[in-house]
């Protein structure tokens, strides 16, 4: 008889993902995001958001999630704030600044982590219509930007080569498509199923 696979406690998973994400901003791993836009934009930034998401999952009780409820009704405020943060760090100028300025990189780490925490709080409070509003904005935005990075002949980020920019663009588009598909499958699974009618 097989034993059920053990899952990492939420706090442990959040700690591991957060350590990896933050570690990419520190020596010696920092060289990865300095040399590759893929490591910076497609790996580290999503990991920071995921770290915030997992960290929010460890919070419970009135002193945790419910504390935000008064300003994040139906998740709308959190969605808007998270969308602004993520859009800001997709701009070529801010990507460059995060590579060369430690203060900008620290702000990136903190704000993307906070965006992930906001997203978890918002998805747990938002009805399907508002979730669709957020995903219908974020997924096309990231997909378009990824395709633009991959198809343009101009170096949009001074810190990276054109080849690295193209690779990051396709990676970002794939990440957006995967996120959208995962959300849609989760929504379908959580939808209430109608019971079959019984013959009288």
PyMOL commands that set and color helices and strands:
alter all, ss='L'
color gray80, all
select helices_A, chain A and resi 10-23+30-35+37-56+65-68+73-88+92-100+102-125+128-151+162-190
alter helices_A, ss='H'
color red, helices_A
deselect
rebuild
show_as cartoon
